[in-house]
């Protein structure tokens, strides 16, 4: 599986895995990842 490192999807992944990000940030990041997964995978 390809690792996403740059751009919007990579940033969303890092936001989700970070312990410092807020609930609101994680919610937005999860939406970005879900949308990407639905479209591309």
TORFIDO-933810 format. One record per residue (C-alpha): chain; x, y, z; residue in three letters. Coordinates in steps of 0.05 Angstrom, whole numbers. Layout:
BEGIN
PT / cadena / u / v / w / residuo
PT / A / X / Y / Z / ALA
...
! end
This chain:
BEGIN
PT / cadena / u / v / w / residuo
PT / A / 0 / 0 / 0 / UNK
PT / A / 24 / 69 / -17 / UNK
PT / A / 44 / 114 / 40 / UNK
PT / A / 14 / 184 / 36 / UNK
PT / A / 66 / 234 / 59 / UNK
PT / A / 50 / 301 / 27 / UNK
PT / A / -10 / 344 / 14 / UNK
PT / A / -79 / 344 / 45 / UNK
PT / A / -85 / 269 / 58 / UNK
PT / A / -16 / 263 / 90 / UNK
PT / A / -31 / 322 / 134 / UNK
PT / A / -97 / 292 / 155 / UNK
PT / A / -63 / 226 / 173 / UNK
PT / A / -12 / 262 / 216 / UNK
PT / A / -67 / 302 / 250 / UNK
PT / A / -103 / 238 / 268 / UNK
PT / A / -41 / 203 / 294 / UNK
PT / A / -18 / 263 / 335 / UNK
PT / A / -36 / 264 / 408 / UNK
PT / A / -35 / 340 / 409 / UNK
PT / A / -90 / 353 / 359 / UNK
PT / A / -159 / 373 / 384 / UNK
PT / A / -224 / 334 / 374 / UNK
PT / A / -247 / 384 / 322 / UNK
PT / A / -183 / 377 / 282 / UNK
PT / A / -187 / 302 / 285 / UNK
PT / A / -259 / 303 / 262 / UNK
PT / A / -240 / 345 / 201 / UNK
PT / A / -180 / 301 / 186 / UNK
PT / A / -223 / 238 / 190 / UNK
PT / A / -271 / 267 / 139 / UNK
PT / A / -213 / 283 / 91 / UNK
PT / A / -186 / 212 / 97 / UNK
PT / A / -255 / 180 / 89 / UNK
PT / A / -270 / 221 / 27 / UNK
PT / A / -202 / 203 / -4 / UNK
PT / A / -212 / 130 / 12 / UNK
PT / A / -281 / 129 / -20 / UNK
PT / A / -255 / 163 / -84 / UNK
PT / A / -187 / 130 / -94 / UNK
PT / A / -186 / 61 / -61 / UNK
! end
